[in-house]
Every structure is written in C-alpha cells, then in structure tokens.
Amino acid sequence: MGTHRRKPGLEVIEFLSNLGNILNYNTQVEETMFPGSKDSPVLDLTWRRQPSARFPLFVFEVESTATKSATDNVFKVMSRKTPVYQKPLYFFHVIVEPGPSAREQNLTDSFDKDNYGLYSLYNYEGLKLISDIIDQHLRIDAHLDLYHIILQLNEQPFYNASPSSVLDYLIYREYDRIDGSNFLSSIEQLIAQGVTNPDHSFYVKYIKRWLGYSRQPWQEYENLIAAGYTEVLHCAILQSIEPNSDPKSMFQRILEIEKNYKPWELWYPAFGLSRDHDWVLLSEFPLILTLFCCGFAGSEYSKYFSSKLREIFKKINVVDDFTAHGVLWLLIASRIAGDRDSYNFARTLANTNGGLPARLLREPTILVDLYEPEDLGLSHDLLSIPPYNDWNESFLQPWKPTEVNLLPSLLSGFMGFADLYTGRQAFAQYCLEKSI
C-alpha cells in the first residue's frame, strides 16, 4: 500500500505504533517487505520482538475504506510461500471509515482461518482490536505494562476503547488475578497521579471485587508499608471513600485479619524487636488507625481503632521527638471516633510535657524518622491540650479549611504513589477537619 495521507489513518498507525513500543516490541512504519527490491510491497506497520528478526510477529494494515486495495494488502502477505515470507503470528486489518461492506465480509470469510482479523473502527470495533492485540501479546508474554497502556489510552483516545472498557475486558479475562500483573496497583498509580479514567467509581467497584477474592493477587508495591499491609490498607481506604459500605461486615473482616496476624496480633505493641518494627508502631500505625477511625466515624466501631492506638502509647507513656507524632494523632483519632477515654489519656500525656508545639497542632507530622528524628521543638511554643469539648477551630487558630480530594491523597500517602508527602499532608488536613 502507498504512504498514508489521510489524518484518521495516520492517527491509527501512530497509536498502534505507540502501543507496540509500550508492549516492548520493535515497531516499524512503512516497512519494505523485500529490502533492495524496487517493486517490493510495503507494510503499514510491523511489530517484532527482536529488531534482528527477519520476519515480523504482527502485521498491521490500515485502510481508509475497504476498497480493492484492501484485498491486495492481505494477498501481498498471505499469498507468499513460507520460505519467501513467513506468515505473521497475526495479521490485523483495520478499516477506519465506512465502505463496501460486502468486501469486508469477503475478506473475513477468505482469511479468518489464517490468524487474520478485520476491525471496522467506524463500527465500534476499537475495543475488539485492542482486546485481540492483548490476547495475541499474552501468547508471548505473561504480563502487560498496564500502567502505560492506560496512560496511552488517556492521552490518545482510541475510538470506543476507553481505559475502563479495556480494564473491564482484562477483568473478564481474569488477567487481574495473576500474581505480579499489578492490575490493582497500576489503577492506583494512575488515580494518584490525577488520571481521570479509570475514576473513583471504577476503583470502588473493582476494590470490592479484589477484596472479595479468596486470595488477593500479589501486587508489586515499592512502599514497604503498602507491601506489608496491603489487605489492611485497602479495607481502610474502601471504608473511608465508600459511604454505602457495610460497616459491620468490614469490621468483622478487620478483626479476623487482626486475630490471625503472625507472630502476634496486628496492632500489638511489641516494642524492641527491631528498629524497623518500632518505626511501624510509632510512625505508621497512628495514621492507619486514624484512617480506620475516619472510615468508621459515626458508627460504634470507630472507638475500637482509637483504643488500639491508645494501647500502643500506654506502653511507652512518654512524649519525646519519637512519640509526639503518635500522641498528636491519638488526639485527632479519638476526636474523630468520639472516644473520650483515649482523648483524655493523650491529653494528660501531652500536658505532662507542658503541651504540644502549636505548629504541630495545625500541621500534624506525617511520619517519624527513627534514624534522624526531627527536632519538634518540645520545649517551647507549647499549647496545653484543652478538655475534649474545647478541641475546636478557635483552639487550632489560625485555621484554614482545605478541600481534599481524598482518594488520590490516600493512594499517594499510604500506597506510596505520586507524592507521598503531599498525600499525607492532605490526609492530615482532612483528619483535622473531621476532628472538629
């Protein structure tokens, strides 16, 4: 076929070439079938796994309409004897605009026995094309670079193959259940980075499905807390972003995880085993337990999580640069949960030290560094923590209410995507507002 001139065909070739690069193929546009031959036919697009391979694995021919040349473009590959030109693993024939429908049917009838597929993009077959490309790729490689595929579909929309529809197809194919496919973590990374499709509703629907599996497929998280507490965090996130969820069943699930955690129950304050474990207790559990308080706020279960946080700091019973972070979060968590006992414990502990620095009360710490602890200024500019009923906006002045897009903030702050610090800071502001 001659060089494409029309914009729709050029855009399709560009998209398919980009998709091939994402899937780690060597792609070539307008490839000469027989280099050195003046009369050699030209292929619109080819994909090879290795650039040195003599013949392509996949061939793409893109037609503006199904004219007579469409038939010629199939014959130029399929009619060759194997020693002359080996047949591709699959031949993708793409028709962009309406034309003679009888010719399209004749092409399908003639060649679909030869690993050939015809795709009428004008007839809403963009998703079928992407799905078939994925199926053929998975014959070669067990995994997809799903993150970049969805990113590509957001940046360069492809007919009716929306990101959500491609994800739905992969769920139907049960690709999401493969360990290391990173189906869930890829979605989370995209949402954390502000990509609009998939959206909040897709995530809620899928996370319910993922948590419903008898065994959650392993995800590759670089963040150690996300990797070590994957199921726990997803229960907390779902409970926080989905107001129509069933609090009783979710609470029972968390209890089961807690009781069966090894070698001790999940929130148990086993200090002194290792510096890393102490860090989890002092730095991470205060935020995770506060997230559960947010998720269960208004129900009878919320106090359970603030009481678990209280047990951790009763074990230490001192305020210093390592523990002030958790004591502050216990104040916030107990206010959200309506837990006066835990609040009064944290208040007494803080006020024994003279109170907490004013800046921490307005901009809570988001983690603890046990190797190089921050100087929190615990000897000056201290505010005495007031009684439970006086924890309000006037106490926290100057106060600036902040709009928080909760799901991206949680995915950044807890799962380690995008900007962890910004995500946690947004979560801290969200919790302060809920505590008031």
N, C-alpha and C positions, 0 to 999 in steps of 0.2 A: 504494500500500500504506500502511496505517496505521503509526504510530510503533512501532518495535520495543520490546518489553517484556522479552523473554527474554534472559538473560545471554549464552548462546552466540552468538546473532545480533548482539548489541551488540558483543561482543568481536571478531567477524569484521569488522564495519563499522569499528571503531576501528583494527584492524590495517591494513585496506586504505586507510583514510584516511591513516594514518601513512606507508604505503608510497608513496602518491601524492605526499605532501609531499617525501619523500626524492628522488623522481624529478623534482621541480621542477614539479609540476602544482598548479593551484589546485583544491583539493578542496572539495566542499560536501556536507554530510549533510542528508538530508530536503529535497531541492530541489523546489520547486514548478515543474512544467513550464510553466505559463502564469501568470506573476505577475499578480495582480489578479483572477483568475477564482476565484470561490468553490468551484467544482466541479473545480478543476484536480487531476489526478493528481499524486502525489508520488513522486520517485525516491529510493531509499535513499542512493545515493552517486554523485557525478559527478566527473569529472576534466576540467579544461580546461587548455590550455597558457597561455592568457591570460585573466585574470579578466573582461575585457571581451567575450570571445567569447559570442555569443548562444546557441550550442548546444554541449553537451559533446562531447569526443572519445570518452570512455569512460563507459559507464553500468554501474553495479553494482546488481543486485537480490539481496538476501539473504533467503532463505526459511528458516523453521524446518523445515518439511517441504514436500513437493511437493503442496500442496492445490490446490483450484480457483483460488485467488487467484494461484498461481504462474503459471498460464496468462494470467490477466488482466494481470499485471505485465509480461509480454512484449508483449501486444497493445497496451497503452497507449502504447508507443513505436513498435513495428514496424508498426502498422496506420495510422499517420498519413501523410497525403500529405506529400511532401517540402517543399513551400512552407510547410506548417503547422509541421512539426517535422522537421528534418533528422535522418536516421539517424546514429547514432554510428559512429565508426570500428570499435568493437567493443562488444558487449553481453555482459557477464559475469554469468551467472545462477548463484548459489551456493546450494546446498541443504545445510543444516547437519546435519539428523538424518534417519533413515530415514522413508520414507513410501510412498505409492503408486508403485512402480517403473514401472508402465505409463505413468503420466502423465509421468515424467521422459523415458522413451523417446519418447513422442509429441511432447514439446517439442523434443527434439533432431531428430527426423525432420522436424518442421514448419519449424524456423528455422535449422538449421545452415548453410543456403545463404546466410544473411543476416548473416555476420560475428557469429555468435552461438555461445556456448559454455556448456554446462551442467556444473557441477562439484559432484559429490557428496562433500562433505568427510568424511562418515561412511564413505565407501567408498575412503578413502585417495587422494583426488584433490587434496589440498592442494598437492602439488608440481606437478601439472599446471596448476593455477590460476596459481601463481607463475611457472611457465615460460612460459605463454601471455601473461601480463602483460608479462614481459620481452620476448618476441618482438614484441608489439604496440608496446611502447615503442621498440624498436630500429628500427622503421619510421620513427620521428620523429626520434630522436637516436641517434648512433652510439656513445654511451658511457653507462655506468651509474655511479651513485655507489655502487660495490660495497661500499666500506667501511661506509657507513651502512646498506645493505641487510642485510649480515651482522650488524651490530651490532643491528639491529632484530629479526632472527630469533633472536638470542641472548637479548635482553631480553623478547621477546614470542613464544614458540614458536607456530608455526602448523601444527597438525596434523602431517602427515608431511613437511612442507617444512623439513627441517633445513638449517642452514647448509651442511654438507658436501654434501648432495644438490643444493642449488641451485648450488654451485660445480661439482659434477660435471656438471650439465646445461650450464653455461656452457663447460666444457672440451669437452664433446661438440659443442657448437655452434661451437667454435673461437673463441669471444669472447676467450679468454685470449691469442690470437696477434695481436691487434690492437695496434699501437703506441699507447701512451698509454692503454690500457684500465686499466692499473695493477692488473691481476689479481694478480700476484705481490706487489707492494708493499702492496696492501690486506690480503692474508693476513698478511704480515709485521707490519704495523702492529697488527693485531688480536691476534696472538700475543704481541707485545712488550708489549701493554697488559694481558695476562692473560686475554683472552677464551678460553674453553675449547673452542669449536667454530668454526673448524677447530682440530685439535690437532696434536701433534708428528708423529704417524704420517701424517696427511694432508699436512703440509708436506713431509716426507721424500719421500713418493710423488710429490708434484707437482714438487718442485725437481729430481728426477731427470728428469722429463718435460721441464721447461723447459730444463734444460741439454742435453737430447737434441735440441732443435730445431736445425735447420741454421742458423737465425738467431734469436737470442733477442729477443723483442719488447721494445721500449724501455719502461722504467719511469720514472715521474717521482719521483725522489728529491731531497729538499731538501738532504740531506747531500752535500757535494761529493765526498767520498771514495767514498760509495756510488754516486754517479752516474758517477764516473770509472773505477771499478774493479769494476763490477757483476759481471761474469762471474768475475773472480778471487776476489772475496769469497764468492760463492755456492759456488764449488768448495771454498773453505776451510771454510765453515760446514757444508756437507754432509759433508765428510770428517771433521769434528770430532764431529758428532752421530749419524752412521750407522756403527756399528762393523762392519757386514757389507758395507760398500762395498769395491770392488776397488781397493786402493791403487796397483797398477801402472798401470792404465788412467787413474786420476785424475792420477797423477804425470806421465804422458806428455802428458795434456791441458794441465797447467800449464806443462810445458816448451815445448809448442807456442805457448801464449799468450806466454810469456816471449820466445822467439826471434823471434816475429813482431811484437812490440810496436814501435811507431814513436814518435819517430825513433831510439830506442836500445832495447836490451833492457830488460825490465821493471824489474829491480832494480838497474840500472846506476847507480853513484853519481856522477851528473853534477851536481856542485855548482856554484853560481854563475850558473846560467841565470836564475833568478828567485827571489825570496824565497818565493813560494808553493811552488815545486818543492823548495827546500831544506827547507821545513816538512814536506812529504810524506816526504822521506827521513829526517828527524830525528825526526819525531813519529809518523807513521802506519805506515811500513814496519816499524818494530820490533814493533808489535802484530800486524800482518798476518802477518809472517813467523813470529812466535811462535805464532800461531793455526795455521799450517801445521805447525809442529813438533808441536803438540798433536794435530792430525789424523793425522799420520803416525807418532806416537810408537810405538815398538816395531817399526817397520819400517826397512829400510835407507835409506829416502828422507828421513827426518826430518832427518838431518845436512845434507842439501843446503840446506835453508832457513836453518838457523843459520849455515852458512858464507856464505850470501849476505848475511846481516845483518853478519857479521864484515867482509866486504869493504867495506861502507858505512863502518864506523867505522875501518877501517885507513886510509881515505882522509883522515880528519880527525886521528885519532891524538892526541886531547886530551880531557880531561874538564873541562867547564865547565857553566854553567847551561843551555846549549843541548844539550849532548851527553850529560850524565849519565843522562838518561832512556833513551837508546838503549843505553848501556853496561850499565845495570842490566837492561834487557830482554834483552840478549845473554847475560848470565849466566843468566837464567831459561831462555831458549830453548835454550841449549847444554846445560843440565842435563836438560831435557825430552828433547832429541834424543840425549843420550848422546855429545855432541861435545866431547871433552876439549880439542882444539886451540882451538876457539872460546872455550871457558871460560877457558883459560889466557891467551889473548890479552886478554880482557875483564878478567880478574883483574889481570894485570900493568898494564894501562892504568889501572884504578881505584886500585890500590895505589901507583902512581907519584904519584897525587894525595894519598895518605895514607889511601885507602879511600873509602867512600861513607857518607853520613849514615844512622844507624841507622833513622830513621823511614822512609826511602825503601826500605830493605830489607824492612820489614814491611808498608808500604803503598806499593807502587810507583806512580810517576807514571803518569798515563793520557794525557797529551798534552803538547806543548811549545807555548808562545806565543812566536813569534819577535818580536812587536812589544813585548810587555811580559813578558819572561821572569820566571818565579818565582825568588825567591832560595832556592835549595835548601839553603843552609847548608853549602857545600862546604868550609868552613874550620873546622868544629867538630863535635863529637859524631860523629866518624868511626869506622867499623868497618873493619878490614882484612879484605879478602876472603880466605877460607881456601882451602886446596887443594880440588880437585874433590870428593874423598871426604868432606870435612868440611862440605860445604854440607848442613845438616840442620836439624831442628827446634830443637836446642839452640843452634845459631848464630843462628837467627831469633827466639829468645825475646825478649819474651813472644809466644807463638804461640797463635792461636785458630782452629782449623779451622772452616770455613764451608761450609754447604750451599749450592750454587749451582744454580739452575735454568738450565742452560746455554743452551738455545735462545733464550728471551726475553732473556737477558743479551747474547748475540751480536747479536741483531736490534736491540736498543737501542744497544749500544755501537759497532757497525760500520755499521749501515744508518741510524742516526740517528732511530729511533722511540722514543717514550716518553721516558725519561730517559737520555740518552747517558752522563752522568757515573756514574750508579748502575750502568748496564750495564757500563761499562768497569771500574769498581771491583770488581764481582762477577767479571768475567773475570780481573782481576789476581789476586784471591784464588784462583781456580780454577787459574791457572798456577803460582802459588807452591806450592800443594799438589802439583801434578804434578811440580814440580821437586824435591821432597823424595822 
